[in-house]
Each structure stands twice: as C-alpha cells, then as structure tokens.
Amino acid sequence: MKMRKRTTKVTVETERTFIFRSRDYKQSGWCAVCGAEAEMLTLEAAARTASVGELAIWRRIEARSLHFSEAADGRVFICLNSLRR
Ligand SMILES: [Zn+2]
C-alpha cells in the first residue's frame, strides 16, 4: 500500500515537469539572419529535434551554421529554419 502511494507521487511530479517543459521549449521570435518570424527553440529542444547532443549544437552555433538569439534572461534560442537546413 505504501509503495503504491509513492508511485503515484512520482508520476504527478513527472507530469508537472513535462508540462512546464513543453510550454517553455519554443517560442515564436524574430530571426535577424532569416529576416523573418521563426520558431525559436531552446538549446535542449534544438538538440532533441536534431537528434544530437547540446555540444554539437554549440559547435554549429560557433561555425555560424545555426542562427540564434539570446533572450533577456540569458537563454539561447535556436532558429528552427537553420536547424533544418
Ligand atoms: Zn534563422
């Protein structure tokens, strides 16, 4: 009985985390390089979308093959158009 209660609690916490992430992982924004509105993904979401690690995303940013912008809170957003290219 005690074990079942514990399992329920963990599930609820996982859902909460997921909801927070799915609402937060992308936003519409202006990409200066595209010169257009674009879907901007967080670093984590961009890595997941491209099926690579976050380090690989950083390398592509450094190589200027990805467009990015930095939000006021310091988070980096990746342009989905450049990620698909
Ligand atoms: Zn772009």
PDB file of the backbone (N, CA, C, O) and the ligand in Angstrom, with CONECT records:
HET     ZN  A 101       1
ATOM      1  N   MET A   1       0.839  -1.212   0.000  1.00  0.00           N
ATOM      2  CA  MET A   1       0.000   0.000   0.000  1.00  0.00           C
ATOM      3  C   MET A   1       0.874   1.263   0.000  1.00  0.00           C
ATOM      4  O   MET A   1       0.637   2.194  -0.770  1.00  0.00           O
ATOM      5  N   LYS A   2       1.867   1.278   0.858  1.00  0.00           N
ATOM      6  CA  LYS A   2       2.763   2.438   0.913  1.00  0.00           C
ATOM      7  C   LYS A   2       3.474   2.659  -0.423  1.00  0.00           C
ATOM      8  O   LYS A   2       3.664   3.792  -0.863  1.00  0.00           O
ATOM      9  N   MET A   3       3.853   1.566  -1.045  1.00  0.00           N
ATOM     10  CA  MET A   3       4.594   1.634  -2.289  1.00  0.00           C
ATOM     11  C   MET A   3       3.743   2.267  -3.402  1.00  0.00           C
ATOM     12  O   MET A   3       4.244   3.050  -4.209  1.00  0.00           O
ATOM     13  N   ARG A   4       2.467   1.917  -3.430  1.00  0.00           N
ATOM     14  CA  ARG A   4       1.573   2.452  -4.448  1.00  0.00           C
ATOM     15  C   ARG A   4       1.465   3.986  -4.322  1.00  0.00           C
ATOM     16  O   ARG A   4       1.460   4.700  -5.326  1.00  0.00           O
ATOM     17  N   LYS A   5       1.382   4.466  -3.103  1.00  0.00           N
ATOM     18  CA  LYS A   5       1.302   5.923  -2.892  1.00  0.00           C
ATOM     19  C   LYS A   5       2.543   6.618  -3.441  1.00  0.00           C
ATOM     20  O   LYS A   5       2.455   7.671  -4.073  1.00  0.00           O
ATOM     21  N   ARG A   6       3.671   6.024  -3.194  1.00  0.00           N
ATOM     22  CA  ARG A   6       4.930   6.617  -3.643  1.00  0.00           C
ATOM     23  C   ARG A   6       4.959   6.708  -5.175  1.00  0.00           C
ATOM     24  O   ARG A   6       5.380   7.720  -5.735  1.00  0.00           O
ATOM     25  N   THR A   7       4.508   5.644  -5.843  1.00  0.00           N
ATOM     26  CA  THR A   7       4.495   5.608  -7.309  1.00  0.00           C
ATOM     27  C   THR A   7       3.625   6.733  -7.865  1.00  0.00           C
ATOM     28  O   THR A   7       4.007   7.396  -8.830  1.00  0.00           O
ATOM     29  N   THR A   8       2.456   6.950  -7.259  1.00  0.00           N
ATOM     30  CA  THR A   8       1.542   7.997  -7.726  1.00  0.00           C
ATOM     31  C   THR A   8       2.202   9.366  -7.630  1.00  0.00           C
ATOM     32  O   THR A   8       2.079  10.187  -8.539  1.00  0.00           O
ATOM     33  N   LYS A   9       2.890   9.605  -6.544  1.00  0.00           N
ATOM     34  CA  LYS A   9       3.528  10.899  -6.322  1.00  0.00           C
ATOM     35  C   LYS A   9       4.585  11.189  -7.403  1.00  0.00           C
ATOM     36  O   LYS A   9       4.661  12.299  -7.931  1.00  0.00           O
ATOM     37  N   VAL A  10       5.376  10.193  -7.710  1.00  0.00           N
ATOM     38  CA  VAL A  10       6.427  10.350  -8.717  1.00  0.00           C
ATOM     39  C   VAL A  10       5.810  10.679 -10.076  1.00  0.00           C
ATOM     40  O   VAL A  10       6.310  11.542 -10.797  1.00  0.00           O
ATOM     41  N   THR A  11       4.727   9.992 -10.419  1.00  0.00           N
ATOM     42  CA  THR A  11       4.066  10.222 -11.709  1.00  0.00           C
ATOM     43  C   THR A  11       3.587  11.668 -11.828  1.00  0.00           C
ATOM     44  O   THR A  11       3.758  12.305 -12.867  1.00  0.00           O
ATOM     45  N   VAL A  12       2.991  12.171 -10.765  1.00  0.00           N
ATOM     46  CA  VAL A  12       2.471  13.544 -10.773  1.00  0.00           C
ATOM     47  C   VAL A  12       3.611  14.533 -10.987  1.00  0.00           C
ATOM     48  O   VAL A  12       3.483  15.478 -11.765  1.00  0.00           O
ATOM     49  N   GLU A  13       4.708  14.315 -10.305  1.00  0.00           N
ATOM     50  CA  GLU A  13       5.847  15.234 -10.442  1.00  0.00           C
ATOM     51  C   GLU A  13       6.422  15.210 -11.857  1.00  0.00           C
ATOM     52  O   GLU A  13       6.826  16.245 -12.387  1.00  0.00           O
ATOM     53  N   THR A  14       6.456  14.027 -12.462  1.00  0.00           N
ATOM     54  CA  THR A  14       6.964  13.891 -13.832  1.00  0.00           C
ATOM     55  C   THR A  14       6.072  14.659 -14.801  1.00  0.00           C
ATOM     56  O   THR A  14       6.564  15.349 -15.695  1.00  0.00           O
ATOM     57  N   GLU A  15       4.761  14.537 -14.620  1.00  0.00           N
ATOM     58  CA  GLU A  15       3.827  15.251 -15.500  1.00  0.00           C
ATOM     59  C   GLU A  15       4.004  16.751 -15.388  1.00  0.00           C
ATOM     60  O   GLU A  15       3.983  17.469 -16.388  1.00  0.00           O
ATOM     61  N   ARG A  16       4.178  17.213 -14.175  1.00  0.00           N
ATOM     62  CA  ARG A  16       4.354  18.646 -13.952  1.00  0.00           C
ATOM     63  C   ARG A  16       5.600  19.157 -14.694  1.00  0.00           C
ATOM     64  O   ARG A  16       5.570  20.200 -15.346  1.00  0.00           O
ATOM     65  N   THR A  17       6.684  18.399 -14.575  1.00  0.00           N
ATOM     66  CA  THR A  17       7.928  18.768 -15.240  1.00  0.00           C
ATOM     67  C   THR A  17       7.723  18.808 -16.755  1.00  0.00           C
ATOM     68  O   THR A  17       8.194  19.718 -17.437  1.00  0.00           O
ATOM     69  N   PHE A  18       7.015  17.811 -17.259  1.00  0.00           N
ATOM     70  CA  PHE A  18       6.787  17.716 -18.695  1.00  0.00           C
ATOM     71  C   PHE A  18       5.951  18.894 -19.199  1.00  0.00           C
ATOM     72  O   PHE A  18       6.257  19.483 -20.236  1.00  0.00           O
ATOM     73  N   ILE A  19       4.899  19.230 -18.458  1.00  0.00           N
ATOM     74  CA  ILE A  19       4.027  20.338 -18.864  1.00  0.00           C
ATOM     75  C   ILE A  19       4.833  21.641 -18.904  1.00  0.00           C
ATOM     76  O   ILE A  19       4.708  22.431 -19.839  1.00  0.00           O
ATOM     77  N   PHE A  20       5.646  21.848 -17.893  1.00  0.00           N
ATOM     78  CA  PHE A  20       6.479  23.051 -17.833  1.00  0.00           C
ATOM     79  C   PHE A  20       7.393  23.119 -19.049  1.00  0.00           C
ATOM     80  O   PHE A  20       7.527  24.166 -19.683  1.00  0.00           O
ATOM     81  N   ARG A  21       8.008  22.011 -19.359  1.00  0.00           N
ATOM     82  CA  ARG A  21       8.964  21.986 -20.469  1.00  0.00           C
ATOM     83  C   ARG A  21       8.281  22.191 -21.811  1.00  0.00           C
ATOM     84  O   ARG A  21       8.764  22.957 -22.645  1.00  0.00           O
ATOM     85  N   SER A  22       7.141  21.501 -22.027  1.00  0.00           N
ATOM     86  CA  SER A  22       6.513  21.558 -23.338  1.00  0.00           C
ATOM     87  C   SER A  22       5.972  22.961 -23.619  1.00  0.00           C
ATOM     88  O   SER A  22       5.830  23.354 -24.776  1.00  0.00           O
ATOM     89  N   ARG A  23       5.672  23.712 -22.558  1.00  0.00           N
ATOM     90  CA  ARG A  23       5.168  25.063 -22.750  1.00  0.00           C
ATOM     91  C   ARG A  23       6.326  26.037 -22.981  1.00  0.00           C
ATOM     92  O   ARG A  23       6.148  27.126 -23.527  1.00  0.00           O
ATOM     93  N   ASP A  24       7.497  25.620 -22.558  1.00  0.00           N
ATOM     94  CA  ASP A  24       8.608  26.546 -22.441  1.00  0.00           C
ATOM     95  C   ASP A  24       9.694  26.324 -23.491  1.00  0.00           C
ATOM     96  O   ASP A  24      10.600  27.149 -23.612  1.00  0.00           O
ATOM     97  N   TYR A  25       9.627  25.248 -24.241  1.00  0.00           N
ATOM     98  CA  TYR A  25      10.796  24.865 -25.029  1.00  0.00           C
ATOM     99  C   TYR A  25      10.929  25.613 -26.351  1.00  0.00           C
ATOM    100  O   TYR A  25      12.006  25.646 -26.945  1.00  0.00           O
ATOM    101  N   LYS A  26       9.828  26.214 -26.812  1.00  0.00           N
ATOM    102  CA  LYS A  26       9.976  27.006 -28.030  1.00  0.00           C
ATOM    103  C   LYS A  26       9.077  28.232 -27.990  1.00  0.00           C
ATOM    104  O   LYS A  26       8.105  28.298 -27.237  1.00  0.00           O
ATOM    105  N   GLN A  27       9.429  29.184 -28.810  1.00  0.00           N
ATOM    106  CA  GLN A  27       8.626  30.400 -28.889  1.00  0.00           C
ATOM    107  C   GLN A  27       8.801  30.987 -30.278  1.00  0.00           C
ATOM    108  O   GLN A  27       9.802  30.743 -30.950  1.00  0.00           O
ATOM    109  N   SER A  28       7.826  31.754 -30.691  1.00  0.00           N
ATOM    110  CA  SER A  28       7.976  32.460 -31.951  1.00  0.00           C
ATOM    111  C   SER A  28       8.815  33.699 -31.701  1.00  0.00           C
ATOM    112  O   SER A  28       8.648  34.394 -30.699  1.00  0.00           O
ATOM    113  N   GLY A  29       9.710  33.958 -32.624  1.00  0.00           N
ATOM    114  CA  GLY A  29      10.548  35.128 -32.436  1.00  0.00           C
ATOM    115  C   GLY A  29      11.054  35.631 -33.776  1.00  0.00           C
ATOM    116  O   GLY A  29      10.791  35.035 -34.820  1.00  0.00           O
ATOM    117  N   TRP A  30      11.760  36.702 -33.731  1.00  0.00           N
ATOM    118  CA  TRP A  30      12.322  37.287 -34.939  1.00  0.00           C
ATOM    119  C   TRP A  30      13.741  36.777 -35.122  1.00  0.00           C
ATOM    120  O   TRP A  30      14.578  36.938 -34.234  1.00  0.00           O
ATOM    121  N   CYS A  31      14.022  36.158 -36.277  1.00  0.00           N
ATOM    122  CA  CYS A  31      15.386  35.747 -36.574  1.00  0.00           C
ATOM    123  C   CYS A  31      16.008  36.792 -37.479  1.00  0.00           C
ATOM    124  O   CYS A  31      15.552  37.003 -38.603  1.00  0.00           O
ATOM    125  N   ALA A  32      17.044  37.440 -36.992  1.00  0.00           N
ATOM    126  CA  ALA A  32      17.692  38.531 -37.731  1.00  0.00           C
ATOM    127  C   ALA A  32      18.376  38.008 -38.996  1.00  0.00           C
ATOM    128  O   ALA A  32      18.450  38.716 -40.000  1.00  0.00           O
ATOM    129  N   VAL A  33      18.873  36.776 -38.948  1.00  0.00           N
ATOM    130  CA  VAL A  33      19.583  36.215 -40.101  1.00  0.00           C
ATOM    131  C   VAL A  33      18.601  35.844 -41.212  1.00  0.00           C
ATOM    132  O   VAL A  33      18.847  36.126 -42.385  1.00  0.00           O
ATOM    133  N   CYS A  34      17.484  35.206 -40.834  1.00  0.00           N
ATOM    134  CA  CYS A  34      16.435  34.893 -41.814  1.00  0.00           C
ATOM    135  C   CYS A  34      15.733  36.177 -42.267  1.00  0.00           C
ATOM    136  O   CYS A  34      15.230  36.261 -43.388  1.00  0.00           O
ATOM    137  N   GLY A  35      15.709  37.159 -41.388  1.00  0.00           N
ATOM    138  CA  GLY A  35      14.940  38.374 -41.658  1.00  0.00           C
ATOM    139  C   GLY A  35      13.453  38.109 -41.649  1.00  0.00           C
ATOM    140  O   GLY A  35      12.695  38.730 -42.394  1.00  0.00           O
ATOM    141  N   ALA A  36      13.034  37.172 -40.793  1.00  0.00           N
ATOM    142  CA  ALA A  36      11.626  36.765 -40.748  1.00  0.00           C
ATOM    143  C   ALA A  36      11.280  36.197 -39.380  1.00  0.00           C
ATOM    144  O   ALA A  36      12.155  35.885 -38.573  1.00  0.00           O
ATOM    145  N   GLU A  37       9.967  36.072 -39.139  1.00  0.00           N
ATOM    146  CA  GLU A  37       9.500  35.376 -37.952  1.00  0.00           C
ATOM    147  C   GLU A  37       9.921  33.915 -38.051  1.00  0.00           C
ATOM    148  O   GLU A  37       9.846  33.313 -39.122  1.00  0.00           O
ATOM    149  N   ALA A  38      10.362  33.350 -36.936  1.00  0.00           N
ATOM    150  CA  ALA A  38      10.781  31.955 -36.955  1.00  0.00           C
ATOM    151  C   ALA A  38      10.450  31.292 -35.624  1.00  0.00           C
ATOM    152  O   ALA A  38      10.311  31.963 -34.601  1.00  0.00           O
ATOM    153  N   GLU A  39      10.326  29.971 -35.651  1.00  0.00           N
ATOM    154  CA  GLU A  39      10.208  29.215 -34.415  1.00  0.00           C
ATOM    155  C   GLU A  39      11.590  29.161 -33.788  1.00  0.00           C
ATOM    156  O   GLU A  39      12.549  28.725 -34.424  1.00  0.00           O
ATOM    157  N   MET A  40      11.694  29.603 -32.545  1.00  0.00           N
ATOM    158  CA  MET A  40      12.975  29.593 -31.855  1.00  0.00           C
ATOM    159  C   MET A  40      12.934  28.530 -30.758  1.00  0.00           C
ATOM    160  O   MET A  40      12.050  28.550 -29.901  1.00  0.00           O
ATOM    161  N   LEU A  41      13.891  27.605 -30.789  1.00  0.00           N
ATOM    162  CA  LEU A  41      13.920  26.501 -29.833  1.00  0.00           C
ATOM    163  C   LEU A  41      15.001  26.732 -28.783  1.00  0.00           C
ATOM    164  O   LEU A  41      16.028  27.353 -29.058  1.00  0.00           O
ATOM    165  N   THR A  42      14.758  26.231 -27.594  1.00  0.00           N
ATOM    166  CA  THR A  42      15.827  26.250 -26.593  1.00  0.00           C
ATOM    167  C   THR A  42      16.936  25.309 -27.056  1.00  0.00           C
ATOM    168  O   THR A  42      16.738  24.472 -27.937  1.00  0.00           O
ATOM    169  N   LEU A  43      18.084  25.465 -26.452  1.00  0.00           N
ATOM    170  CA  LEU A  43      19.230  24.626 -26.789  1.00  0.00           C
ATOM    171  C   LEU A  43      18.881  23.141 -26.649  1.00  0.00           C
ATOM    172  O   LEU A  43      19.196  22.326 -27.515  1.00  0.00           O
ATOM    173  N   GLU A  44      18.230  22.822 -25.549  1.00  0.00           N
ATOM    174  CA  GLU A  44      17.855  21.432 -25.267  1.00  0.00           C
ATOM    175  C   GLU A  44      16.901  20.890 -26.329  1.00  0.00           C
ATOM    176  O   GLU A  44      17.068  19.772 -26.815  1.00  0.00           O
ATOM    177  N   ALA A  45      15.898  21.697 -26.683  1.00  0.00           N
ATOM    178  CA  ALA A  45      14.915  21.269 -27.677  1.00  0.00           C
ATOM    179  C   ALA A  45      15.544  21.146 -29.062  1.00  0.00           C
ATOM    180  O   ALA A  45      15.207  20.247 -29.833  1.00  0.00           O
ATOM    181  N   ALA A  46      16.462  22.060 -29.365  1.00  0.00           N
ATOM    182  CA  ALA A  46      17.149  22.006 -30.658  1.00  0.00           C
ATOM    183  C   ALA A  46      17.970  20.728 -30.771  1.00  0.00           C
ATOM    184  O   ALA A  46      17.985  20.079 -31.817  1.00  0.00           O
ATOM    185  N   ALA A  47      18.656  20.372 -29.678  1.00  0.00           N
ATOM    186  CA  ALA A  47      19.455  19.145 -29.667  1.00  0.00           C
ATOM    187  C   ALA A  47      18.557  17.923 -29.870  1.00  0.00           C
ATOM    188  O   ALA A  47      18.895  17.003 -30.615  1.00  0.00           O
ATOM    189  N   ARG A  48      17.404  17.936 -29.189  1.00  0.00           N
ATOM    190  CA  ARG A  48      16.472  16.820 -29.304  1.00  0.00           C
ATOM    191  C   ARG A  48      15.913  16.731 -30.721  1.00  0.00           C
ATOM    192  O   ARG A  48      15.800  15.637 -31.273  1.00  0.00           O
ATOM    193  N   THR A  49      15.566  17.862 -31.308  1.00  0.00           N
ATOM    194  CA  THR A  49      14.992  17.901 -32.653  1.00  0.00           C
ATOM    195  C   THR A  49      15.981  17.383 -33.692  1.00  0.00           C
ATOM    196  O   THR A  49      15.601  16.667 -34.618  1.00  0.00           O
ATOM    197  N   ALA A  50      17.249  17.747 -33.533  1.00  0.00           N
ATOM    198  CA  ALA A  50      18.277  17.343 -34.496  1.00  0.00           C
ATOM    199  C   ALA A  50      18.887  15.981 -34.146  1.00  0.00           C
ATOM    200  O   ALA A  50      19.747  15.477 -34.869  1.00  0.00           O
ATOM    201  N   SER A  51      18.435  15.384 -33.022  1.00  0.00           N
ATOM    202  CA  SER A  51      18.969  14.096 -32.549  1.00  0.00           C
ATOM    203  C   SER A  51      20.484  14.136 -32.350  1.00  0.00           C
ATOM    204  O   SER A  51      21.197  13.201 -32.714  1.00  0.00           O
ATOM    205  N   VAL A  52      20.951  15.215 -31.776  1.00  0.00           N
ATOM    206  CA  VAL A  52      22.370  15.334 -31.432  1.00  0.00           C
ATOM    207  C   VAL A  52      22.478  15.836 -29.990  1.00  0.00           C
ATOM    208  O   VAL A  52      21.467  16.137 -29.355  1.00  0.00           O
ATOM    209  N   GLY A  53      23.692  15.922 -29.485  1.00  0.00           N
ATOM    210  CA  GLY A  53      23.899  16.447 -28.150  1.00  0.00           C
ATOM    211  C   GLY A  53      23.944  17.968 -28.157  1.00  0.00           C
ATOM    212  O   GLY A  53      24.076  18.589 -29.211  1.00  0.00           O
ATOM    213  N   GLU A  54      23.834  18.563 -26.971  1.00  0.00           N
ATOM    214  CA  GLU A  54      23.872  20.024 -26.872  1.00  0.00           C
ATOM    215  C   GLU A  54      25.230  20.578 -27.311  1.00  0.00           C
ATOM    216  O   GLU A  54      25.315  21.692 -27.828  1.00  0.00           O
ATOM    217  N   LEU A  55      26.277  19.799 -27.103  1.00  0.00           N
ATOM    218  CA  LEU A  55      27.617  20.235 -27.514  1.00  0.00           C
ATOM    219  C   LEU A  55      27.691  20.405 -29.038  1.00  0.00           C
ATOM    220  O   LEU A  55      28.315  21.338 -29.545  1.00  0.00           O
ATOM    221  N   ALA A  56      27.047  19.491 -29.743  1.00  0.00           N
ATOM    222  CA  ALA A  56      27.025  19.567 -31.207  1.00  0.00           C
ATOM    223  C   ALA A  56      26.290  20.826 -31.666  1.00  0.00           C
ATOM    224  O   ALA A  56      26.659  21.441 -32.666  1.00  0.00           O
ATOM    225  N   ILE A  57      25.250  21.198 -30.926  1.00  0.00           N
ATOM    226  CA  ILE A  57      24.515  22.431 -31.245  1.00  0.00           C
ATOM    227  C   ILE A  57      25.431  23.648 -31.044  1.00  0.00           C
ATOM    228  O   ILE A  57      25.475  24.544 -31.888  1.00  0.00           O
ATOM    229  N   TRP A  58      26.158  23.671 -29.921  1.00  0.00           N
ATOM    230  CA  TRP A  58      27.098  24.774 -29.670  1.00  0.00           C
ATOM    231  C   TRP A  58      28.137  24.878 -30.778  1.00  0.00           C
ATOM    232  O   TRP A  58      28.495  25.975 -31.208  1.00  0.00           O
ATOM    233  N   ARG A  59      28.620  23.721 -31.237  1.00  0.00           N
ATOM    234  CA  ARG A  59      29.629  23.734 -32.310  1.00  0.00           C
ATOM    235  C   ARG A  59      29.062  24.328 -33.589  1.00  0.00           C
ATOM    236  O   ARG A  59      29.740  25.073 -34.296  1.00  0.00           O
ATOM    237  N   ARG A  60      27.803  23.987 -33.878  1.00  0.00           N
ATOM    238  CA  ARG A  60      27.167  24.531 -35.091  1.00  0.00           C
ATOM    239  C   ARG A  60      26.924  26.038 -34.948  1.00  0.00           C
ATOM    240  O   ARG A  60      26.993  26.777 -35.930  1.00  0.00           O
ATOM    241  N   ILE A  61      26.642  26.484 -33.725  1.00  0.00           N
ATOM    242  CA  ILE A  61      26.491  27.929 -33.483  1.00  0.00           C
ATOM    243  C   ILE A  61      27.828  28.625 -33.741  1.00  0.00           C
ATOM    244  O   ILE A  61      27.881  29.665 -34.398  1.00  0.00           O
ATOM    245  N   GLU A  62      28.895  28.043 -33.220  1.00  0.00           N
ATOM    246  CA  GLU A  62      30.233  28.629 -33.390  1.00  0.00           C
ATOM    247  C   GLU A  62      30.665  28.643 -34.855  1.00  0.00           C
ATOM    248  O   GLU A  62      31.372  29.545 -35.306  1.00  0.00           O
ATOM    249  N   ALA A  63      30.219  27.617 -35.585  1.00  0.00           N
ATOM    250  CA  ALA A  63      30.561  27.529 -37.013  1.00  0.00           C
ATOM    251  C   ALA A  63      29.628  28.399 -37.861  1.00  0.00           C
ATOM    252  O   ALA A  63      29.726  28.422 -39.088  1.00  0.00           O
ATOM    253  N   ARG A  64      28.713  29.122 -37.178  1.00  0.00           N
ATOM    254  CA  ARG A  64      27.751  30.018 -37.844  1.00  0.00           C
ATOM    255  C   ARG A  64      26.796  29.266 -38.775  1.00  0.00           C
ATOM    256  O   ARG A  64      26.231  29.861 -39.693  1.00  0.00           O
ATOM    257  N   SER A  65      26.613  27.976 -38.547  1.00  0.00           N
ATOM    258  CA  SER A  65      25.665  27.248 -39.383  1.00  0.00           C
ATOM    259  C   SER A  65      24.270  27.242 -38.748  1.00  0.00           C
ATOM    260  O   SER A  65      23.307  26.784 -39.362  1.00  0.00           O
ATOM    261  N   LEU A  66      24.166  27.754 -37.516  1.00  0.00           N
ATOM    262  CA  LEU A  66      22.856  27.906 -36.879  1.00  0.00           C
ATOM    263  C   LEU A  66      22.625  29.368 -36.531  1.00  0.00           C
ATOM    264  O   LEU A  66      23.536  30.074 -36.098  1.00  0.00           O
ATOM    265  N   HIS A  67      21.387  29.806 -36.730  1.00  0.00           N
ATOM    266  CA  HIS A  67      21.006  31.147 -36.288  1.00  0.00           C
ATOM    267  C   HIS A  67      20.567  31.050 -34.825  1.00  0.00           C
ATOM    268  O   HIS A  67      19.937  30.071 -34.427  1.00  0.00           O
ATOM    269  N   PHE A  68      20.896  32.048 -34.043  1.00  0.00           N
ATOM    270  CA  PHE A  68      20.462  32.018 -32.650  1.00  0.00           C
ATOM    271  C   PHE A  68      20.221  33.438 -32.156  1.00  0.00           C
ATOM    272  O   PHE A  68      20.709  34.413 -32.728  1.00  0.00           O
ATOM    273  N   SER A  69      19.453  33.522 -31.077  1.00  0.00           N
ATOM    274  CA  SER A  69      19.316  34.804 -30.403  1.00  0.00           C
ATOM    275  C   SER A  69      19.347  34.548 -28.904  1.00  0.00           C
ATOM    276  O   SER A  69      19.001  33.466 -28.430  1.00  0.00           O
ATOM    277  N   GLU A  70      19.762  35.550 -28.189  1.00  0.00           N
ATOM    278  CA  GLU A  70      19.853  35.426 -26.746  1.00  0.00           C
ATOM    279  C   GLU A  70      18.710  36.212 -26.121  1.00  0.00           C
ATOM    280  O   GLU A  70      18.532  37.400 -26.390  1.00  0.00           O
ATOM    281  N   ALA A  71      17.935  35.526 -25.278  1.00  0.00           N
ATOM    282  CA  ALA A  71      16.810  36.181 -24.609  1.00  0.00           C
ATOM    283  C   ALA A  71      17.329  37.079 -23.484  1.00  0.00           C
ATOM    284  O   ALA A  71      18.486  36.989 -23.073  1.00  0.00           O
ATOM    285  N   ALA A  72      16.446  37.935 -23.007  1.00  0.00           N
ATOM    286  CA  ALA A  72      16.814  38.875 -21.941  1.00  0.00           C
ATOM    287  C   ALA A  72      17.278  38.141 -20.676  1.00  0.00           C
ATOM    288  O   ALA A  72      18.099  38.659 -19.919  1.00  0.00           O
ATOM    289  N   ASP A  73      16.748  36.939 -20.456  1.00  0.00           N
ATOM    290  CA  ASP A  73      17.129  36.185 -19.257  1.00  0.00           C
ATOM    291  C   ASP A  73      18.388  35.333 -19.483  1.00  0.00           C
ATOM    292  O   ASP A  73      18.774  34.553 -18.614  1.00  0.00           O
ATOM    293  N   GLY A  74      19.024  35.485 -20.652  1.00  0.00           N
ATOM    294  CA  GLY A  74      20.294  34.811 -20.899  1.00  0.00           C
ATOM    295  C   GLY A  74      20.177  33.471 -21.606  1.00  0.00           C
ATOM    296  O   GLY A  74      21.186  32.863 -21.964  1.00  0.00           O
ATOM    297  N   ARG A  75      18.945  33.006 -21.808  1.00  0.00           N
ATOM    298  CA  ARG A  75      18.784  31.728 -22.503  1.00  0.00           C
ATOM    299  C   ARG A  75      18.998  31.917 -24.001  1.00  0.00           C
ATOM    300  O   ARG A  75      18.644  32.951 -24.567  1.00  0.00           O
ATOM    301  N   VAL A  76      19.580  30.908 -24.630  1.00  0.00           N
ATOM    302  CA  VAL A  76      19.857  30.961 -26.056  1.00  0.00           C
ATOM    303  C   VAL A  76      18.741  30.218 -26.796  1.00  0.00           C
ATOM    304  O   VAL A  76      18.371  29.105 -26.421  1.00  0.00           O
ATOM    305  N   PHE A  77      18.220  30.836 -27.833  1.00  0.00           N
ATOM    306  CA  PHE A  77      17.205  30.201 -28.671  1.00  0.00           C
ATOM    307  C   PHE A  77      17.750  29.997 -30.073  1.00  0.00           C
ATOM    308  O   PHE A  77      18.391  30.877 -30.648  1.00  0.00           O
ATOM    309  N   ILE A  78      17.477  28.798 -30.613  1.00  0.00           N
ATOM    310  CA  ILE A  78      17.982  28.417 -31.930  1.00  0.00           C
ATOM    311  C   ILE A  78      16.864  28.542 -32.961  1.00  0.00           C
ATOM    312  O   ILE A  78      15.735  28.121 -32.710  1.00  0.00           O
ATOM    313  N   CYS A  79      17.175  29.115 -34.109  1.00  0.00           N
ATOM    314  CA  CYS A  79      16.203  29.256 -35.208  1.00  0.00           C
ATOM    315  C   CYS A  79      15.963  27.880 -35.849  1.00  0.00           C
ATOM    316  O   CYS A  79      16.894  27.215 -36.303  1.00  0.00           O
ATOM    317  N   LEU A  80      14.693  27.478 -35.869  1.00  0.00           N
ATOM    318  CA  LEU A  80      14.345  26.152 -36.402  1.00  0.00           C
ATOM    319  C   LEU A  80      14.653  26.058 -37.902  1.00  0.00           C
ATOM    320  O   LEU A  80      15.021  24.987 -38.385  1.00  0.00           O
ATOM    321  N   ASN A  81      14.509  27.146 -38.632  1.00  0.00           N
ATOM    322  CA  ASN A  81      14.816  27.147 -40.078  1.00  0.00           C
ATOM    323  C   ASN A  81      16.271  26.730 -40.318  1.00  0.00           C
ATOM    324  O   ASN A  81      16.554  25.909 -41.191  1.00  0.00           O
ATOM    325  N   SER A  82      17.181  27.301 -39.541  1.00  0.00           N
ATOM    326  CA  SER A  82      18.602  26.995 -39.743  1.00  0.00           C
ATOM    327  C   SER A  82      18.935  25.576 -39.278  1.00  0.00           C
ATOM    328  O   SER A  82      19.854  24.941 -39.797  1.00  0.00           O
ATOM    329  N   LEU A  83      18.179  25.094 -38.298  1.00  0.00           N
ATOM    330  CA  LEU A  83      18.411  23.745 -37.783  1.00  0.00           C
ATOM    331  C   LEU A  83      18.046  22.696 -38.823  1.00  0.00           C
ATOM    332  O   LEU A  83      18.685  21.647 -38.906  1.00  0.00           O
ATOM    333  N   ARG A  84      17.020  22.979 -39.614  1.00  0.00           N
ATOM    334  CA  ARG A  84      16.534  22.024 -40.634  1.00  0.00           C
ATOM    335  C   ARG A  84      17.365  22.056 -41.896  1.00  0.00           C
ATOM    336  O   ARG A  84      17.275  21.155 -42.731  1.00  0.00           O
ATOM    337  N   ARG A  85      18.174  23.092 -42.039  1.00  0.00           N
ATOM    338  CA  ARG A  85      18.943  23.260 -43.275  1.00  0.00           C
ATOM    339  C   ARG A  85      20.052  22.225 -43.382  1.00  0.00           C
ATOM    340  O   ARG A  85      20.799  22.219 -44.360  1.00  0.00           O
TER     341      ARG A  85
HETATM  342 ZN    ZN A 101      17.000  31.968 -38.930  1.00  0.00          ZN2+
END
